[in-house]
Amino acid sequence: MSQFDSSLFIENGNALVYYAFDVGAGIDLIKAEQVLQPDAKKIQSAEKKRQAKYFEFTPPPIRIEDECPILSVGSKFSTSKRVELLIFDFGSVSVRFQIPIHGPINDVIDLSVELYENLKMQEAAKAVVEQLIKRIRPLIDRPAIAARVEDYCIFHISKTKTDLSPQDMLKEHIVPLTGLLRAETSRPSDREVQEILSDRISYGSNDVTLMSWYAAVIYGENAEDIYTVLEFANLVLMELSFLDSRLDKSLDEFYDYFSTQHKEETLFKFDFRSKKPQMRRITQLQIDSAISFERITNALKLMGDDFQARVYQLATKKMGLATWDASVTRKLSTIESIYQKISDSEGSRRMEVMEIVIILLIALSIMLPMIFPKLSGH
C-alpha cells in the first residue's frame, strides 16, 4: 500500500488500460467495416482545435465498442462494462479498458501497481480479441494471435478536490505522480523526479502530460487525441518487438542450418544440393518483414501539428521505439547480407558444377576412342 504524504484527492478521472495484439499479417478494413457495422467508425481527432487534416492514419483504422464483463482491479476500482477495440490494416488490434477513478492519490497509485502486468485483464483483453477474430477471420491474412502483448496505462485526472493549476499540481504533488507513473509505492529518487519533470508536455496553460515507459498522467480536459497517439505508440512498440523476435528466430534458424551444412562439407565431398529453397524462404521473409515495417512506421501522419508530433516523439523516447526500430533495421540488413552470400554461393556452385560437367565431357571424349577404337576409325 502506498504511503505518499500527499493531500491530492481526485474528484473526476479515468484510468485507461491498453493491450496491443498482433492478430495476422493484414486485415481488409473496407470489408471488415461492412461486417462490423453499425459498431464500426473511422477514428479521427476528437478536438476541434486539432482536426483530422493534421491527424491522419493511412489507411484509417476502425474503432468499435463491445460488451465486456466488469473486472475488479484491487479492492476499490472496477472496469466499465464497455470495452473499445482499435483495428489496423497491418494486423494489429488495440483493446482499451476504462476504469473510473475517484479518491486520494494513494489509492490510485495502488491501482497502478495492480495494473502492472495484470494477467486477469490481459486474458480478458485476449478473449475480446478472439471474439473479434471469429467475426472477421476470412478478412485476416494468416490469422493468429501472437504470444507477445504490450500494455500501457493512461491516468487522466480531469478534476481535483482543490482546484489546482498544472504548475501547482507539479509543484505540490510531483512525487506521488512519479510513483503513479512508475507503479511503485516507494519514494522515487530526486533524479527520477527531475527526469519526469524535464519531459513534461503541455498544449496550453491548463493542461500537462507526464510520461514514463509504463504509463502517462494527463491533467486537464480534452485529451482524446493524446489517448490515440499513445495508443498507437503502444501498438508500434508491440509490432516492432514482435517483428524483432521473428527476425531473431529466423536468424537463429539460418545460423543452425548453415553451421550444420558447413560441418557436413569435406574436401572430397562436393555439395550438389541447390540453395534455392533457402533463398526463396529468405526472400519471403525479407518481403513480409519489409512490408510490415513500412506499414507500421508510415501509418500515422502528424504533419502540421507540432503538439501531437511532440507527444509522439516523447512517447517514442519513453517506450524505446527508436531502439526497436534500429534493431529491426539492423536485422533486416543482416538478412540481406545472408541472402547475398547465399546467392554468391549458389552462383559459385553452379559454376563449379558446370566446370565438373565440362571436365567430364572432355575426359569422356578422350576415353571413348580408347574404349571403342572402331568408333574412331582405327
Backbone hydrogen bonds in HBPLUS format (Angstrom, degrees):
<---DONOR---> <-ACCEPTOR-->    atom                        ^
c    i                          cat <-CA-CA->   ^        H-A-AA   ^      H-
h    n   atom  resd res      DA  || num        DHA   H-A  angle D-A-AA Bond
n    s   type  num  typ     dist DA aas  dist angle  dist       angle   num
A0006-SER N   A0004-PHE O   2.95 MM   2  5.67 119.7  2.32 111.6  94.8     1
A0105-ILE N   A0008-LEU O   3.02 MM  97  5.69 153.3  2.09 159.1 154.8     2
A0161-LYS N   A0009-PHE O   2.85 MM 152  5.49 159.7  1.89 154.5 158.0     3
A0010-ILE N   A0103-GLY O   2.81 MM  93  5.18 164.1  1.84 144.4 140.5     4
A0103-GLY N   A0010-ILE O   2.96 MM  93  5.18 156.4  2.01 138.8 146.6     5
A0011-GLU N   A0159-LYS O   2.88 MM 148  5.42 141.2  2.04 131.2 141.6     6
A0012-ASN N   A0159-LYS O   3.15 MM 147  5.05 161.1  2.19 138.6 136.1     7
A0158-SER N   A0012-ASN O   2.94 MM 146  5.54 140.6  2.10 139.1 150.1     8
A0159-LYS N   A0012-ASN O   3.15 MM 147  5.05 157.4  2.20 144.1 142.0     9
A0101-ILE N   A0013-GLY O   2.94 MM  88  5.14 175.3  1.94 124.1 125.0    10
A0014-ASN N   A0156-HIS O   2.95 MM 142  5.29 151.4  2.03 144.2 153.2    11
A0156-HIS N   A0014-ASN O   2.81 MM 142  5.29 163.4  1.84 174.3 169.1    12
A0015-ALA N   A0099-ILE O   2.74 MM  84  4.93 161.6  1.77 143.0 149.5    13
A0099-ILE N   A0015-ALA O   2.78 MM  84  4.93 151.5  1.86 147.7 156.0    14
A0016-LEU N   A0154-ILE O   2.76 MM 138  5.01 165.8  1.77 152.3 156.9    15
A0154-ILE N   A0016-LEU O   2.81 MM 138  5.01 151.7  1.89 145.6 154.0    16
A0017-VAL N   A0097-PHE O   2.94 MM  80  5.10 160.3  1.98 140.3 146.9    17
A0097-PHE N   A0017-VAL O   2.89 MM  80  5.10 165.5  1.91 150.2 153.1    18
A0018-TYR N   A0152-TYR O   2.80 MM 134  5.17 172.2  1.80 163.1 165.5    19
A0152-TYR N   A0018-TYR O   3.03 MM 134  5.17 143.6  2.17 133.8 140.7    20
A0019-TYR N   A0095-VAL O   2.92 MM  76  5.15 148.4  2.02 142.5 152.1    21
A0095-VAL N   A0019-TYR O   2.86 MM  76  5.15 163.3  1.88 146.7 151.6    22
A0020-ALA N   A0150-GLU O   2.79 MM 130  5.23 164.5  1.82 157.0 162.5    23
A0150-GLU N   A0020-ALA O   3.40 MM 130  5.23 157.4  2.46 133.7 139.8    24
A0021-PHE N   A0093-VAL O   2.84 MM  72  5.27 160.8  1.88 155.5 162.1    25
A0093-VAL N   A0021-PHE O   2.95 MM  72  5.27 157.8  2.00 146.6 152.1    26
A0146-ALA N   A0022-ASP O   2.91 MM 124  5.48 165.3  1.93 160.9 165.2    27
A0023-VAL N   A0091-GLY O   2.79 MM  68  5.46 167.9  1.80 164.5 168.0    28
A0144-ALA N   A0023-VAL O   2.88 MM 121  5.02 161.8  1.92 121.1 127.0    29
A0025-ALA N   A0141-ASP O   2.75 MM 116  5.23 151.2  1.83 162.2 163.4    30
A0141-ASP N   A0026-GLY O   2.85 MM 115  5.12 164.7  1.87 146.1 151.4    31
A0027-ILE N   A0089-ASP O   2.84 MM  62  4.66 151.8  1.92 130.0 132.4    32
A0028-ASP N   A0139-LEU O   3.06 MM 111  5.46 160.8  2.10 151.4 157.5    33
A0032-ALA N   A0028-ASP O   2.93 MM   4  6.02 152.3  2.01 146.4 155.5    34
A0033-GLU N   A0029-LEU O   2.81 MM   4  5.82 153.1  1.88 144.1 149.4    35
A0035-VAL N   A0031-LYS O   3.05 MM   4  6.38 152.0  2.13 147.5 155.0    36
A0036-LEU N   A0032-ALA O   2.86 MM   4  6.02 158.2  1.90 152.6 158.7    37
A0037-GLN N   A0033-GLU O   3.04 MM   4  5.93 120.4  2.40 136.6 147.8    38
A0039-ASP N   A0036-LEU O   2.95 MM   3  5.81 133.1  2.17 139.8 138.1    39
A0041-LYS N   A0063-ARG O   3.12 MM  22  5.46 128.6  2.40 132.8 147.3    40
A0063-ARG N   A0041-LYS O   2.90 MM  22  5.46 169.7  1.91 156.3 159.3    41
A0050-ARG N   A0047-GLU O   3.24 MM   3  5.57 143.2  2.39 103.6 113.0    42
A0054-TYR N   A0051-GLN O   3.02 MM   3  5.98 164.1  2.04 128.9 133.2    43
A0055-PHE N   A0052-ALA O   2.92 MM   3  4.51 145.7  2.04  93.8 104.9    44
A0056-GLU N   A0301-LYS O   3.04 MM 245  5.04 167.0  2.06 151.5 153.4    45
A0301-LYS N   A0056-GLU O   2.65 MM 245  5.04 162.5  1.68 170.3 170.6    46
A0058-THR N   A0299-ALA O   2.75 MM 241  4.97 148.9  1.84 139.2 149.7    47
A0062-ILE N   A0087-ILE O   3.01 MM  25  5.10 154.4  2.08 140.5 146.8    48
A0087-ILE N   A0062-ILE O   2.73 MM  25  5.10 165.3  1.75 153.0 158.2    49
A0064-ILE N   A0085-LEU O   2.90 MM  21  5.33 153.5  1.97 147.9 156.6    50
A0085-LEU N   A0064-ILE O   2.82 MM  21  5.33 160.7  1.86 156.7 161.8    51
A0066-ASP N   A0083-VAL O   2.83 MM  17  5.37 148.7  1.92 157.3 166.0    52
A0083-VAL N   A0066-ASP O   2.91 MM  17  5.37 162.3  1.94 155.4 159.9    53
A0068-CYS N   A0081-LYS O   2.89 MM  13  5.30 143.5  2.03 157.8 154.7    54
A0079-THR N   A0071-LEU O   2.91 MM   8  5.34 152.7  1.98 145.3 153.9    55
A0073-VAL N   A0077-PHE O   2.79 MM   4  5.32 174.2  1.80 142.3 144.3    56
A0080-SER N   A0098-GLN O   2.79 MM  18  5.68 148.6  1.88 168.3 175.3    57
A0084-GLU N   A0096-ARG O   3.14 MM  12  5.08 168.4  2.16 143.7 145.9    58
A0096-ARG N   A0084-GLU O   2.77 MM  12  5.08 161.7  1.80 153.8 157.0    59
A0086-LEU N   A0094-SER O   2.80 MM   8  4.99 155.0  1.87 144.1 152.5    60
A0094-SER N   A0086-LEU O   2.86 MM   8  4.99 159.1  1.90 142.6 149.7    61
A0088-PHE N   A0092-SER O   2.94 MM   4  5.30 173.3  1.95 163.2 162.5    62
A0091-GLY N   A0088-PHE O   3.27 MM   3  5.91 148.5  2.37 119.4 120.0    63
A0107-ASP N   A0104-PRO O   3.03 MM   3  5.62 132.0  2.27 113.2 124.1    64
A0109-ILE N   A0105-ILE O   2.88 MM   4  6.20 146.9  1.99 150.0 159.8    65
A0110-ASP N   A0106-ASN O   3.03 MM   4  6.31 152.9  2.10 142.4 149.3    66
A0111-LEU N   A0107-ASP O   2.97 MM   4  6.32 145.5  2.09 138.9 148.8    67
A0112-SER N   A0108-VAL O   2.92 MM   4  6.26 150.5  2.00 143.2 150.7    68
A0113-VAL N   A0109-ILE O   3.01 MM   4  6.38 152.0  2.09 148.1 155.2    69
A0114-GLU N   A0110-ASP O   2.98 MM   4  6.29 153.6  2.05 145.9 153.2    70
A0115-LEU N   A0111-LEU O   2.90 MM   4  6.16 149.1  1.99 151.0 159.7    71
A0116-TYR N   A0112-SER O   3.23 MM   4  6.38 133.1  2.46 139.8 150.3    72
A0118-ASN N   A0115-LEU O   3.28 MM   3  5.11 137.8  2.47 129.6 117.9    73
A0122-GLN N   A0118-ASN O   3.08 MM   4  6.32 154.9  2.14 147.4 155.3    74
A0123-GLU N   A0119-LEU O   2.89 MM   4  6.03 158.4  1.93 148.6 153.3    75
A0124-ALA N   A0120-LYS O   3.05 MM   4  6.27 150.1  2.15 139.3 147.8    76
A0125-ALA N   A0121-MET O   2.88 MM   4  6.12 154.3  1.95 147.8 154.3    77
A0126-LYS N   A0122-GLN O   2.93 MM   4  6.20 154.5  1.99 145.6 152.9    78
A0127-ALA N   A0123-GLU O   2.94 MM   4  6.17 150.8  2.03 144.3 151.9    79
A0128-VAL N   A0124-ALA O   3.15 MM   4  6.46 150.1  2.24 143.3 150.5    80
A0129-VAL N   A0125-ALA O   3.06 MM   4  6.39 155.5  2.12 148.3 154.9    81
A0130-GLU N   A0126-LYS O   2.87 MM   4  6.15 154.5  1.94 150.5 157.6    82
A0131-GLN N   A0127-ALA O   3.13 MM   4  6.38 150.8  2.22 142.6 149.4    83
A0132-LEU N   A0128-VAL O   3.08 MM   4  6.42 150.2  2.18 142.8 151.1    84
A0133-ILE N   A0129-VAL O   2.91 MM   4  6.23 159.3  1.96 154.4 159.3    85
A0134-LYS N   A0130-GLU O   3.13 MM   4  6.38 150.8  2.22 143.2 150.2    86
A0135-ARG N   A0132-LEU O   2.96 MM   3  5.27 129.8  2.22 103.3 116.7    87
A0136-ILE N   A0132-LEU O   3.17 MM   4  6.55 143.8  2.31 148.5 158.9    88
A0137-ARG N   A0133-ILE O   2.73 MM   4  5.05 110.2  2.22 155.1 157.5    89
A0139-LEU N   A0136-ILE O   2.85 MM   3  5.39 148.4  1.95 120.3 130.5    90
A0140-ILE N   A0137-ARG O   3.05 MM   3  5.35 169.4  2.06 118.5 120.7    91
A0153-CYS N   A0214-TYR O   3.31 MM  61  6.63 162.0  2.34 146.0 151.3    92
A0216-ALA N   A0153-CYS O   2.90 MM  63  6.42 137.4  2.08 142.6 156.1    93
A0155-PHE N   A0216-ALA O   2.78 MM  61  6.15 168.2  1.79 161.0 163.7    94
A0218-ILE N   A0155-PHE O   2.88 MM  63  6.21 160.5  1.92 144.7 150.1    95
A0157-ILE N   A0218-ILE O   2.75 MM  61  6.03 160.8  1.78 174.1 179.0    96
A0220-GLY N   A0157-ILE O   3.18 MM  63  6.56 156.2  2.23 151.2 158.0    97
A0169-MET N   A0165-SER O   2.87 MM   4  6.13 160.8  1.91 159.3 165.5    98
A0170-LEU N   A0166-PRO O   3.05 MM   4  6.27 160.8  2.08 148.4 151.8    99
A0171-LYS N   A0167-GLN O   2.97 MM   4  6.12 155.3  2.04 143.5 151.2   100
A0172-GLU N   A0168-ASP O   2.86 MM   4  5.86 163.4  1.89 154.3 157.2   101
A0173-HIS N   A0169-MET O   2.91 MM   4  5.53 147.7  2.01 140.4 148.7   102
A0177-LEU N   A0173-HIS O   3.17 MM   4  6.32 158.3  2.22 151.6 158.3   103
A0178-THR N   A0174-ILE O   2.85 MM   4  6.01 145.2  1.97 144.2 152.9   104
A0179-GLY N   A0175-VAL O   3.10 MM   4  6.46 151.4  2.18 146.2 154.1   105
A0180-LEU N   A0176-PRO O   2.88 MM   4  6.19 146.7  1.99 144.7 154.1   106
A0181-LEU N   A0177-LEU O   2.98 MM   4  6.28 150.6  2.07 143.8 151.1   107
A0182-ARG N   A0178-THR O   3.01 MM   4  6.21 139.9  2.18 142.9 153.7   108
A0183-ALA N   A0179-GLY O   2.94 MM   4  5.85 118.7  2.32 139.5 153.1   109
A0184-GLU N   A0179-GLY O   3.23 MM   5  5.29 162.3  2.26 143.7 148.3   110
A0193-VAL N   A0189-SER O   3.12 MM   4  6.46 159.7  2.17 151.9 157.5   111
A0194-GLN N   A0190-ASP O   2.94 MM   4  6.15 159.1  1.98 147.8 153.3   112
A0195-GLU N   A0191-ARG O   2.93 MM   4  6.16 146.6  2.04 142.3 151.8   113
A0196-ILE N   A0192-GLU O   3.03 MM   4  6.30 157.6  2.09 148.7 153.6   114
A0197-LEU N   A0193-VAL O   2.98 MM   4  6.25 161.4  2.02 149.7 155.1   115
A0198-SER N   A0194-GLN O   2.86 MM   4  5.95 155.2  1.92 145.8 152.4   116
A0199-ASP N   A0196-ILE O   3.28 MM   3  5.43 139.8  2.45  98.5 109.1   117
A0200-ARG N   A0197-LEU O   3.29 MM   3  5.39 166.5  2.31 110.6 110.7   118
A0201-ILE N   A0209-THR O   3.01 MM   8  5.24 153.0  2.09 145.3 153.4   119
A0209-THR N   A0201-ILE O   2.78 MM   8  5.24 148.0  1.88 153.9 164.8   120
A0208-VAL N   A0219-TYR O   3.00 MM  11  5.39 143.1  2.14 142.6 152.9   121
A0219-TYR N   A0208-VAL O   2.89 MM  11  5.39 169.5  1.90 166.2 169.4   122
A0210-LEU N   A0217-VAL O   2.84 MM   7  5.13 163.8  1.86 152.3 157.8   123
A0217-VAL N   A0210-LEU O   2.87 MM   7  5.13 155.5  1.93 137.1 144.8   124
A0212-SER N   A0215-ALA O   2.75 MM   3  5.34 143.3  1.89 169.3 176.6   125
A0226-ILE N   A0223-ALA O   3.01 MM   3  5.24 123.0  2.35 103.0 117.7   126
A0227-TYR N   A0223-ALA O   2.99 MM   4  6.38 155.0  2.06 153.7 161.5   127
A0228-THR N   A0224-GLU O   3.10 MM   4  6.42 159.1  2.15 147.3 151.2   128
A0229-VAL N   A0225-ASP O   3.11 MM   4  6.36 159.5  2.16 146.5 151.1   129
A0230-LEU N   A0226-ILE O   3.00 MM   4  6.16 168.5  2.02 156.4 159.4   130
A0231-GLU N   A0227-TYR O   2.77 MM   4  5.95 154.3  1.83 152.8 161.4   131
A0232-PHE N   A0228-THR O   2.93 MM   4  6.09 158.6  1.98 145.7 151.1   132
A0233-ALA N   A0229-VAL O   2.94 MM   4  6.19 154.4  2.01 143.5 151.1   133
A0234-ASN N   A0230-LEU O   2.98 MM   4  6.22 151.1  2.07 144.7 151.6   134
A0235-LEU N   A0231-GLU O   3.06 MM   4  6.40 147.6  2.17 142.0 151.0   135
A0235-LEU N   A0232-PHE O   3.04 MM   3  4.93 115.6  2.47  92.3 108.4   136
A0236-VAL N   A0232-PHE O   2.86 MM   4  6.20 156.3  1.91 154.4 160.9   137
A0237-LEU N   A0233-ALA O   2.95 MM   4  6.21 155.6  2.01 145.2 151.8   138
A0238-MET N   A0234-ASN O   3.01 MM   4  6.29 158.3  2.06 144.8 150.1   139
A0239-GLU N   A0235-LEU O   2.89 MM   4  6.16 166.9  1.91 155.2 158.4   140
A0240-LEU N   A0236-VAL O   2.83 MM   4  5.95 168.0  1.85 155.8 159.2   141
A0241-SER N   A0237-LEU O   2.97 MM   4  6.00 163.3  2.00 147.3 152.6   142
A0242-PHE N   A0238-MET O   2.85 MM   4  5.94 152.2  1.93 145.6 154.2   143
A0243-LEU N   A0239-GLU O   2.81 MM   4  5.94 161.4  1.84 148.1 153.5   144
A0244-ASP N   A0240-LEU O   2.82 MM   4  5.94 154.1  1.89 143.9 151.8   145
A0245-SER N   A0241-SER O   3.01 MM   4  6.22 153.0  2.08 140.6 147.0   146
A0246-ARG N   A0242-PHE O   3.00 MM   4  6.30 153.4  2.08 146.8 154.3   147
A0247-LEU N   A0243-LEU O   2.96 MM   4  6.21 159.3  2.00 151.2 156.3   148
A0248-ASP N   A0244-ASP O   2.91 MM   4  6.15 152.1  1.99 145.3 153.6   149
A0249-LYS N   A0245-SER O   2.98 MM   4  6.19 160.8  2.02 147.1 151.5   150
A0250-SER N   A0246-ARG O   2.98 MM   4  6.24 158.9  2.03 148.4 154.3   151
A0251-LEU N   A0247-LEU O   2.88 MM   4  6.05 161.1  1.91 150.4 155.5   152
A0252-ASP N   A0248-ASP O   2.97 MM   4  6.22 155.2  2.03 149.1 155.8   153
A0253-GLU N   A0249-LYS O   3.01 MM   4  6.29 153.2  2.08 144.8 152.1   154
A0254-PHE N   A0250-SER O   2.90 MM   4  6.18 159.7  1.94 153.6 158.8   155
A0255-TYR N   A0251-LEU O   2.90 MM   4  6.07 156.8  1.95 145.9 152.6   156
A0256-ASP N   A0252-ASP O   2.94 MM   4  6.18 162.3  1.97 149.1 153.4   157
A0257-TYR N   A0253-GLU O   2.97 MM   4  6.14 160.0  2.01 149.4 154.9   158
A0258-PHE N   A0254-PHE O   3.00 MM   4  6.16 174.5  2.00 154.8 156.0   159
A0259-SER N   A0255-TYR O   2.88 MM   4  5.89 146.6  1.99 145.6 155.3   160
A0260-THR N   A0256-ASP O   3.03 MM   4  6.10 160.4  2.07 143.8 148.7   161
A0261-GLN N   A0257-TYR O   2.94 MM   4  6.17 158.5  1.99 146.7 153.4   162
A0262-HIS N   A0258-PHE O   2.92 MM   4  5.94 152.1  1.99 135.8 143.1   163
A0263-LYS N   A0259-SER O   3.11 MM   4  6.35 150.6  2.20 143.7 150.8   164
A0264-GLU N   A0260-THR O   3.16 MM   4  6.43 140.8  2.33 142.9 153.0   165
A0265-GLU N   A0262-HIS O   3.33 MM   3  5.37 142.9  2.48  96.8 106.6   166
A0269-LYS N   A0266-THR O   3.30 MM   3  5.07 163.7  2.33  98.9 103.5   167
A0279-MET N   A0275-LYS O   2.97 MM   4  6.27 154.4  2.04 150.8 159.1   168
A0280-ARG N   A0276-LYS O   2.79 MM   4  6.01 157.6  1.84 156.2 161.3   169
A0281-ARG N   A0277-PRO O   3.01 MM   4  6.23 154.5  2.08 144.2 151.2   170
A0282-ILE N   A0278-GLN O   2.94 MM   4  6.17 161.0  1.97 148.7 153.7   171
A0283-THR N   A0279-MET O   2.85 MM   4  6.01 157.8  1.90 146.7 153.6   172
A0284-GLN N   A0280-ARG O   2.94 MM   4  6.15 158.5  1.99 146.8 152.0   173
A0285-LEU N   A0281-ARG O   2.94 MM   4  6.19 156.9  2.00 146.8 153.5   174
A0286-GLN N   A0282-ILE O   2.80 MM   4  6.05 158.1  1.85 151.7 157.9   175
A0287-ILE N   A0283-THR O   2.94 MM   4  6.19 162.8  1.97 150.8 154.9   176
A0288-ASP N   A0284-GLN O   2.91 MM   4  6.07 175.0  1.91 154.5 156.1   177
A0289-SER N   A0285-LEU O   2.90 MM   4  5.90 165.9  1.92 149.0 153.8   178
A0290-ALA N   A0286-GLN O   2.86 MM   4  5.87 162.3  1.90 147.6 153.3   179
A0291-ILE N   A0287-ILE O   2.95 MM   4  6.04 164.0  1.97 152.0 156.6   180
A0292-SER N   A0288-ASP O   3.00 MM   4  6.13 164.9  2.02 147.6 152.3   181
A0293-PHE N   A0289-SER O   2.88 MM   4  5.98 162.1  1.91 148.7 154.2   182
A0294-GLU N   A0290-ALA O   2.97 MM   4  6.14 162.5  2.00 148.8 152.9   183
A0295-ARG N   A0291-ILE O   2.93 MM   4  6.07 164.0  1.96 153.4 158.1   184
A0296-ILE N   A0292-SER O   2.99 MM   4  6.10 156.1  2.05 149.9 155.9   185
A0297-THR N   A0293-PHE O   3.06 MM   4  6.17 173.4  2.06 150.8 152.9   186
A0298-ASN N   A0294-GLU O   2.98 MM   4  5.84 139.8  2.15 143.1 152.1   187
A0299-ALA N   A0296-ILE O   3.48 MM   3  5.51 168.4  2.49 104.5 107.8   188
A0305-ASP N   A0302-LEU O   3.37 MM   3  5.91 166.6  2.39 127.9 131.7   189
A0309-ALA N   A0305-ASP O   3.12 MM   4  6.23 158.0  2.17 149.2 156.1   190
A0310-ARG N   A0306-ASP O   2.90 MM   4  6.07 148.0  2.01 143.5 152.0   191
A0310-ARG N   A0307-PHE O   3.07 MM   3  5.08 117.0  2.48  94.6 109.9   192
A0311-VAL N   A0307-PHE O   2.89 MM   4  6.23 149.3  1.98 149.6 159.0   193
A0312-TYR N   A0308-GLN O   2.95 MM   4  6.21 164.1  1.97 150.4 153.8   194
A0313-GLN N   A0309-ALA O   2.87 MM   4  6.03 153.2  1.94 142.6 150.9   195
A0314-LEU N   A0310-ARG O   2.90 MM   4  6.04 156.3  1.96 144.3 150.0   196
A0315-ALA N   A0311-VAL O   2.91 MM   4  6.15 157.7  1.96 148.1 154.9   197
A0316-THR N   A0312-TYR O   2.81 MM   4  6.00 152.8  1.88 145.9 153.8   198
A0317-LYS N   A0313-GLN O   3.06 MM   4  6.33 150.6  2.15 140.8 148.1   199
A0318-LYS N   A0314-LEU O   2.90 MM   4  6.18 166.8  1.92 155.3 158.1   200
A0319-MET N   A0315-ALA O   2.86 MM   4  5.86 162.8  1.89 152.2 156.7   201
A0320-GLY N   A0316-THR O   3.08 MM   4  5.82 117.6  2.49 130.3 142.7   202
A0321-LEU N   A0316-THR O   2.97 MM   5  4.94 143.4  2.11 140.3 147.5   203
A0320-GLY N   A0317-LYS O   3.37 MM   3  5.26 147.2  2.49  94.4 103.7   204
A0323-THR N   A0320-GLY O   3.17 MM   3  5.41 124.8  2.49 101.5 114.4   205
A0324-TRP N   A0320-GLY O   3.25 MM   4  6.65 160.4  2.30 151.9 156.5   206
A0325-ASP N   A0321-LEU O   2.81 MM   4  5.99 160.6  1.84 152.7 158.8   207
A0326-ALA N   A0322-ALA O   2.91 MM   4  6.08 159.0  1.96 144.9 150.0   208
A0327-SER N   A0323-THR O   2.94 MM   4  6.15 152.8  2.01 145.2 153.2   209
A0328-VAL N   A0324-TRP O   2.92 MM   4  6.17 163.1  1.95 155.5 158.7   210
A0329-THR N   A0325-ASP O   2.98 MM   4  6.15 163.8  2.00 149.4 154.4   211
A0330-ARG N   A0326-ALA O   2.90 MM   4  6.03 157.4  1.95 145.6 151.9   212
A0331-LYS N   A0327-SER O   3.03 MM   4  6.24 156.6  2.09 146.6 152.6   213
A0332-LEU N   A0328-VAL O   2.89 MM   4  6.11 153.0  1.96 150.9 158.5   214
A0333-SER N   A0329-THR O   3.01 MM   4  6.23 150.6  2.10 142.7 150.7   215
A0334-THR N   A0330-ARG O   2.91 MM   4  6.23 145.6  2.03 140.4 150.4   216
A0335-ILE N   A0331-LYS O   2.92 MM   4  6.16 156.6  1.97 146.6 151.9   217
A0336-GLU N   A0332-LEU O   2.98 MM   4  6.22 151.1  2.07 141.6 149.8   218
A0337-SER N   A0333-SER O   2.96 MM   4  6.25 148.9  2.06 142.5 151.0   219
A0338-ILE N   A0334-THR O   2.89 MM   4  6.23 150.7  1.97 146.3 154.7   220
A0339-TYR N   A0335-ILE O   2.88 MM   4  6.13 161.0  1.91 149.9 154.8   221
A0340-GLN N   A0336-GLU O   2.99 MM   4  6.22 156.0  2.05 144.5 150.9   222
A0341-LYS N   A0337-SER O   2.99 MM   4  6.26 155.1  2.05 146.6 153.0   223
A0342-ILE N   A0338-ILE O   2.90 MM   4  6.16 157.9  1.94 153.3 159.5   224
A0343-SER N   A0339-TYR O   2.80 MM   4  5.99 158.6  1.85 150.1 156.7   225
A0344-ASP N   A0340-GLN O   2.89 MM   4  6.12 156.2  1.94 144.9 151.2   226
A0345-SER N   A0341-LYS O   2.85 MM   4  6.03 153.6  1.92 141.3 149.4   227
A0346-GLU N   A0342-ILE O   2.73 MM   4  5.97 152.5  1.81 149.7 157.5   228
A0347-GLY N   A0343-SER O   2.93 MM   4  6.19 153.8  2.00 145.6 152.6   229
A0348-SER N   A0344-ASP O   2.91 MM   4  6.19 156.3  1.97 147.8 154.2   230
A0349-ARG N   A0345-SER O   2.84 MM   4  6.06 152.8  1.92 145.6 153.5   231
A0350-ARG N   A0346-GLU O   3.00 MM   4  6.25 158.4  2.05 147.4 152.2   232
A0351-MET N   A0347-GLY O   3.10 MM   4  6.35 157.4  2.15 145.6 151.6   233
A0352-GLU N   A0348-SER O   2.87 MM   4  6.11 156.3  1.93 149.2 156.0   234
A0353-VAL N   A0349-ARG O   2.85 MM   4  6.11 154.9  1.92 149.6 156.7   235
A0354-MET N   A0350-ARG O   2.92 MM   4  6.15 159.9  1.96 147.4 153.0   236
A0355-GLU N   A0351-MET O   2.86 MM   4  6.13 154.4  1.93 146.1 153.5   237
A0356-ILE N   A0352-GLU O   2.91 MM   4  6.16 157.1  1.96 147.1 153.0   238
A0357-VAL N   A0353-VAL O   2.90 MM   4  6.16 160.2  1.94 151.6 157.1   239
A0358-ILE N   A0354-MET O   2.90 MM   4  6.11 159.5  1.94 150.5 155.9   240
A0359-ILE N   A0355-GLU O   2.90 MM   4  6.11 162.0  1.93 149.5 154.5   241
A0360-LEU N   A0356-ILE O   2.89 MM   4  6.10 159.5  1.93 149.5 155.3   242
A0361-LEU N   A0357-VAL O   2.88 MM   4  6.13 151.5  1.97 145.6 153.8   243
A0362-ILE N   A0358-ILE O   2.88 MM   4  6.16 158.7  1.92 152.1 157.7   244
A0363-ALA N   A0359-ILE O   2.85 MM   4  6.07 163.4  1.88 151.0 156.1   245
A0364-LEU N   A0360-LEU O   2.81 MM   4  5.94 151.5  1.89 142.1 150.7   246
A0365-SER N   A0361-LEU O   2.86 MM   4  6.09 154.0  1.93 145.8 152.6   247
A0366-ILE N   A0362-ILE O   3.06 MM   4  6.34 141.9  2.21 144.4 154.2   248
A0367-MET N   A0363-ALA O   2.92 MM   4  6.08 155.1  1.98 147.5 154.7   249
A0368-LEU N   A0364-LEU O   2.87 MM   4  5.82 154.5  1.93 152.1 156.8   250
A0370-MET N   A0367-MET O   3.02 MM   3  5.17 123.6  2.34 102.0 117.3   251
A0371-ILE N   A0367-MET O   2.88 MM   4  6.13 150.9  1.96 157.4 166.8   252
A0372-PHE N   A0368-LEU O   2.70 MM   4  5.74 167.6  1.71 161.5 165.4   253
A0375-LEU N   A0372-PHE O   2.98 MM   3  5.60 140.6  2.14 115.0 125.3   254
A0376-SER N   A0373-PRO O   2.94 MM   3  5.26 141.9  2.09 104.0 115.3   255
A0377-GLY N   A0374-LYS O   3.17 MM   3  5.19 155.6  2.23 100.0 107.4   256
